[in-house]
Each structure stands twice: as C-alpha cells, then as structure tokens.
C-alpha cells in the first residue's frame, strides 16, 4: 500500500512539474523575445566571448553520455549501456553542431539587420551610398566571409549588387538579396536608397519578431515532450522502490532485452515524431 502511494505521489509530482516547467519556459522565452526587441543585439565582443564559452561547454553532453553509460554498465553488470552511450556520442555531436549552426545563422541574420539599419541612417545623414555602405559594413559585425567581398566591391568600384547577392547565399544572410535589389534600383536608376533600405530593415525585424513569438509559443510544448520522454526513467525508479531489480531484468533476461529494444525503438520514434511536429510548426509560413 505504501509503495502504491509513493508511486502515485511520484507520478503526480512529475506531471505537476511538467506543467510548471512548461509555463516557466514559456514565460522566460517570451521575456527573452521582448528583451531582444528592446535591447537589440549585444556588442560584437560580448557575442564572441559568449560563443567561446558555449564552445567550451559543447563537449560536456558528449562526455555525459559516456559517463552515464559507464555508470549504468557498472550497476547493471552489462556492456549494453556503455555501447548505447558510445552510440549516443555521434548523435549528440550532430545535435550540438546543428545548434551551433543555428546560432551562427541567427547572428548573421542579426548582422544583416544591423547593416540595413546603419546604411539607411548613414544615407539619411547625407553620405554617398558607397561611403555609407562601407561604414555600415564596419558597424555590422558578424557577416563573416561576406564582409570582405562586399567591402572590396564597394571600395574598388566593383559590382556591389553582385557581391551582395553572392553573400546572400550564406545561411542567415538571405536579406542581403533584398539589399542588392535596393542598391540596383537606387544606384542604377537614381531612386532613393534610404527609403527602400528602411522598408527592408523593417521587414527583416518583423520577420525576426514573428520567429521569436513563435519560438516562445512552442517552448512549452517542447519542454513537455522532453519531460514526458523521461517517464521511462520514473518506471525504473518505481521498480527499485518496489524492491525489484529492473536493470537485471532488462539486461540479463530475454524478455527484458526484448522489452528494452522495443521500448527504446518506440521512445526514439515518439521523440522524433513529436519534436518533428514542434519543429515544423516553428517554421514561419
């Protein structure tokens, strides 16, 4: 009777914690979205410092897979957890690489927004388009390899619009294709550059705000999926609380191995399916 009560309390606590964490993550994501609109992007030095710290911490999840596998292998007296931990290392590395690429894409997109805003401001102040572009490129850090090509084209009389279109091929720099169109219309046909670039910058900021709002709305769903994916671990804890030996059953009996393989396959398929829904919902239409 007491074990049943303990199990019920643990299940209720986990479900309550899932809802609380979802609300907290949702609220924090919305606050981060609003703060990004008000404060804008941080200084370049702060961004590079934060990125260096993130890279130093990037190897920790990979090491955690090996450590967890070794601990479970020792506790269960089986090599299967260690093999699973080793197999999880490349998957974790791929996930971390995708996350780093997404951050780089967002930094580049923010640099494009800075470039458009600075260029419009410089042209409004009376600078010539080429001088304004050179100054704006210097102000907007984070363009990467695109900065050198655009700067060289502007400084030595090259094809600025072509350089901007070429730079727009980098992930996150798609807004430069719009800037190239504004440049061609303004320089080649004599139209006003500032008005077009201001409208482009406003459109890019609106796109960023829409993506931030969507990410804030999906943060709760993503955290709920991850919390529910941890329910099998609660089953192991309940097994130990009832005096059973779940690791021995799962790792050293044919029925347990079959359940472990089937459960792992279903867990992986469920995570892939649920997170795929969240990921597709997060793509702006």
C-alpha positions as CSV (number, residue, x, y, z in Angstrom):
1,X,0.0,0.0,0.0
2,X,2.8,2.4,0.9
3,X,4.6,1.6,-2.3
4,X,1.5,2.4,-4.3
5,X,1.1,5.7,-2.5
6,X,4.8,6.6,-3.1
7,X,4.4,5.7,-6.8
8,X,1.2,7.8,-7.2
9,X,2.9,10.7,-5.4
10,X,5.9,10.5,-7.7
11,X,3.8,10.3,-10.9
12,X,1.7,13.2,-9.7
13,X,4.8,15.2,-8.9
14,X,6.3,14.6,-12.3
15,X,3.1,15.6,-14.1
16,X,2.8,18.7,-12.0
17,X,6.5,19.5,-12.6
18,X,6.0,19.1,-16.3
19,X,3.2,21.7,-16.4
20,X,5.2,24.1,-14.1
21,X,8.4,23.8,-16.2
22,X,6.4,24.3,-19.4
23,X,4.8,27.5,-18.0
24,X,8.2,28.7,-16.8
25,X,10.0,28.1,-20.0
26,X,7.1,29.7,-22.0
27,X,7.3,32.8,-19.8
28,X,11.1,33.0,-20.0
29,X,11.0,32.7,-23.8
30,X,8.5,35.5,-24.1
31,X,10.6,37.7,-21.8
32,X,13.7,37.0,-23.9
33,X,11.8,37.8,-27.1
34,X,10.7,41.2,-25.7
35,X,14.1,41.9,-24.3
36,X,15.6,41.2,-27.7
37,X,13.3,43.8,-29.3
38,X,14.1,46.5,-26.8
39,X,17.8,45.9,-26.3
40,X,18.7,44.8,-29.8
41,X,21.9,42.8,-30.4
42,X,24.8,42.8,-27.9
43,X,28.2,44.2,-28.8
44,X,30.5,42.1,-31.0
45,X,33.0,41.5,-28.2
46,X,30.3,40.1,-26.0
47,X,29.0,37.8,-28.7
48,X,32.4,36.3,-29.4
49,X,33.0,35.8,-25.7
50,X,29.7,34.1,-25.2
51,X,30.3,31.9,-28.2
52,X,33.7,30.9,-26.9
53,X,32.1,29.9,-23.6
54,X,29.5,27.9,-25.4
55,X,32.1,26.1,-27.4
56,X,34.0,25.2,-24.2
57,X,30.7,23.7,-22.8
58,X,29.8,21.9,-26.0
59,X,31.7,18.8,-25.2
60,X,30.0,18.2,-21.8
61,X,26.9,16.5,-23.2
62,X,29.1,14.1,-25.2
63,X,31.1,13.2,-22.1
64,X,27.9,12.9,-20.1
65,X,26.7,10.2,-22.5
66,X,29.8,8.1,-21.9
67,X,29.7,8.7,-18.1
68,X,26.1,7.7,-17.9
69,X,26.7,4.6,-20.0
70,X,29.6,3.6,-17.8
71,X,27.7,4.1,-14.6
72,X,24.7,2.0,-15.8
73,X,27.0,-0.6,-17.2
74,X,28.7,-1.0,-13.9
75,X,25.4,-1.0,-12.0
76,X,23.8,-3.5,-14.4
77,X,26.9,-5.5,-15.0
78,X,26.4,-5.4,-18.7
79,X,28.2,-3.8,-21.7
80,X,24.9,-2.7,-23.3
81,X,24.6,0.7,-21.5
82,X,28.2,1.6,-22.3
83,X,27.6,0.6,-26.0
84,X,24.5,2.8,-26.0
85,X,26.4,5.7,-24.5
86,X,29.1,5.4,-27.2
87,X,26.4,5.2,-29.9
88,X,24.8,8.4,-28.5
89,X,28.1,10.4,-28.8
90,X,27.9,11.0,-32.6
91,X,24.1,11.7,-32.3
92,X,24.8,14.3,-29.6
93,X,27.7,15.8,-31.6
94,X,25.4,16.1,-34.6
95,X,22.7,17.8,-32.5
96,X,25.3,20.2,-31.0
97,X,26.6,21.0,-34.5
98,X,23.1,21.8,-35.7
99,X,22.6,24.0,-32.7
100,X,25.9,25.9,-33.3
101,X,24.9,26.3,-37.0
102,X,21.5,27.7,-35.9
103,X,23.2,30.2,-33.6
104,X,25.6,31.3,-36.4
105,X,22.7,31.7,-38.8
106,X,20.9,33.9,-36.3
107,X,24.0,36.0,-35.7
108,X,24.4,36.5,-39.4
109,X,20.7,37.5,-39.8
110,X,21.1,40.0,-37.0
111,X,24.2,41.4,-38.7
112,X,22.2,41.9,-41.9
113,X,19.5,43.7,-39.9
114,X,22.2,46.0,-38.4
115,X,23.7,46.6,-41.8
116,X,20.4,47.7,-43.3
117,X,19.6,50.0,-40.3
118,X,23.0,51.6,-40.3
119,X,23.1,52.0,-44.1
120,X,19.7,53.8,-44.1
121,X,20.8,56.0,-41.2
122,X,24.0,57.0,-43.0
123,X,22.3,57.7,-46.3
124,X,19.7,59.9,-44.4
125,X,22.6,61.8,-42.8
126,X,23.9,62.8,-46.3
127,X,26.6,60.3,-47.1
128,X,27.1,58.9,-50.5
129,X,25.9,55.3,-51.0
130,X,29.3,53.8,-51.3
131,X,30.7,55.6,-48.2
132,X,27.6,54.8,-46.3
133,X,27.8,51.1,-47.2
134,X,31.5,50.9,-46.1
135,X,30.6,52.5,-42.8
136,X,27.6,50.3,-42.3
137,X,29.6,47.1,-43.0
138,X,32.1,48.2,-40.5
139,X,29.4,48.7,-37.9
140,X,27.6,45.5,-38.5
141,X,29.9,42.7,-37.2
142,X,29.1,39.1,-37.9
143,X,28.8,38.9,-41.6
144,X,31.8,36.6,-41.8
145,X,33.3,36.0,-45.2
146,X,30.7,38.1,-46.9
147,X,32.2,41.3,-45.3
148,X,35.4,41.1,-47.3
149,X,33.7,40.7,-50.7
150,X,31.2,43.4,-50.2
151,X,33.8,45.8,-48.8
152,X,36.2,45.1,-51.8
153,X,33.4,45.6,-54.3
154,X,32.3,48.9,-52.8
155,X,35.9,50.3,-52.2
156,X,37.3,49.4,-55.7
157,X,34.3,50.1,-57.8
158,X,33.2,46.6,-58.3
159,X,29.7,45.1,-58.7
160,X,28.3,45.8,-55.3
161,X,24.9,44.3,-56.0
162,X,26.5,41.1,-57.3
163,X,28.7,40.9,-54.2
164,X,25.6,41.3,-52.0
165,X,23.8,38.6,-53.9
166,X,26.7,36.3,-53.6
167,X,26.9,37.0,-49.8
168,X,23.2,36.3,-49.5
169,X,23.9,32.6,-50.2
170,X,25.2,32.1,-46.7
171,X,22.7,30.8,-44.1
172,X,21.0,33.7,-42.3
173,X,22.2,36.3,-44.9
174,X,19.2,36.0,-47.2
175,X,18.2,39.6,-46.5
176,X,21.2,40.8,-48.5
177,X,19.5,39.8,-51.7
178,X,16.8,42.4,-50.9
179,X,19.6,44.9,-50.2
180,X,21.1,44.1,-53.6
181,X,17.8,44.9,-55.3
182,X,17.5,48.2,-53.4
183,X,21.1,49.0,-54.4
184,X,20.5,48.4,-58.1
185,X,17.3,50.4,-58.1
186,X,18.9,53.3,-56.2
187,X,22.3,53.5,-57.9
188,X,21.5,52.4,-61.4
189,X,18.1,54.1,-61.8
190,X,18.5,57.1,-59.4
191,X,15.8,56.1,-56.9
192,X,16.0,56.9,-53.2
193,X,18.1,54.3,-51.3
194,X,17.2,55.2,-47.8
195,X,13.5,54.6,-48.1
196,X,13.9,51.2,-49.7
197,X,16.5,50.1,-47.2
198,X,14.4,51.3,-44.3
199,X,11.4,49.2,-45.5
200,X,13.7,46.2,-45.9
201,X,15.1,46.6,-42.4
202,X,11.5,46.9,-41.0
203,X,10.5,43.7,-42.9
204,X,13.5,41.8,-41.5
205,X,12.8,43.0,-38.0
206,X,9.2,41.9,-38.3
207,X,10.3,38.5,-39.5
208,X,12.6,38.2,-36.5
209,X,9.8,39.2,-34.1
210,X,7.5,36.7,-35.7
211,X,10.0,33.9,-35.3
212,X,10.7,34.9,-31.7
213,X,7.0,34.9,-30.8
214,X,6.5,31.5,-32.5
215,X,9.5,30.1,-30.6
216,X,8.1,31.4,-27.3
217,X,4.7,29.8,-28.0
218,X,6.4,26.4,-28.8
219,X,8.8,26.4,-25.9
220,X,6.2,25.0,-23.5
221,X,5.3,22.2,-26.0
222,X,8.9,21.3,-26.5
223,X,9.6,21.1,-22.8
224,X,6.5,19.0,-22.2
225,X,7.7,16.5,-24.9
226,X,11.1,16.2,-23.2
227,X,9.6,15.8,-19.8
228,X,7.2,13.0,-20.9
229,X,10.2,11.3,-22.6
230,X,11.8,10.9,-19.2
231,X,8.8,8.9,-17.9
232,X,10.6,5.5,-18.5
233,X,13.2,6.6,-16.0
234,X,10.4,7.0,-13.5
235,X,9.5,3.4,-14.2
236,X,13.0,2.3,-13.2
237,X,12.8,4.3,-10.0
238,X,9.4,2.8,-9.2
239,X,10.9,-0.7,-9.8
240,X,13.7,-0.1,-7.3
241,X,11.2,1.4,-4.8
242,X,9.1,-1.8,-5.1
243,X,12.2,-3.9,-4.3
244,X,12.7,-5.2,-7.9
245,X,15.9,-5.1,-9.9
246,X,14.9,-3.5,-13.2
247,X,18.4,-3.4,-14.7
248,X,18.9,-7.1,-14.1
249,X,15.6,-7.9,-15.8
250,X,16.2,-5.6,-18.7
251,X,19.9,-6.5,-19.3
252,X,20.1,-10.2,-18.4
253,X,16.8,-11.8,-19.4
254,X,15.5,-12.5,-22.9
255,X,12.1,-10.9,-22.2
256,X,13.8,-7.9,-20.6
257,X,16.1,-7.4,-23.6
258,X,13.1,-7.6,-25.9
259,X,11.2,-5.1,-23.9
260,X,14.3,-2.8,-23.8
261,X,14.8,-2.9,-27.5
262,X,11.1,-2.4,-28.3
263,X,10.8,0.3,-25.7
264,X,13.9,2.1,-27.0
265,X,12.6,2.0,-30.6
266,X,9.2,3.3,-29.5
267,X,10.8,6.0,-27.4
268,X,13.0,7.1,-30.3
269,X,10.1,7.1,-32.8
270,X,7.9,9.1,-30.4
271,X,10.6,11.7,-29.8
272,X,11.3,12.0,-33.5
273,X,7.6,12.4,-34.3
274,X,6.7,14.8,-31.5
275,X,9.8,17.0,-31.9
276,X,9.3,17.0,-35.7
277,X,5.8,18.4,-35.2
278,X,7.2,21.1,-33.0
279,X,10.0,21.9,-35.4
280,X,7.7,22.1,-38.4
281,X,5.3,24.3,-36.5
282,X,8.2,26.6,-35.8
283,X,8.9,27.3,-39.4
284,X,7.2,30.6,-40.4
285,X,4.8,30.2,-43.3
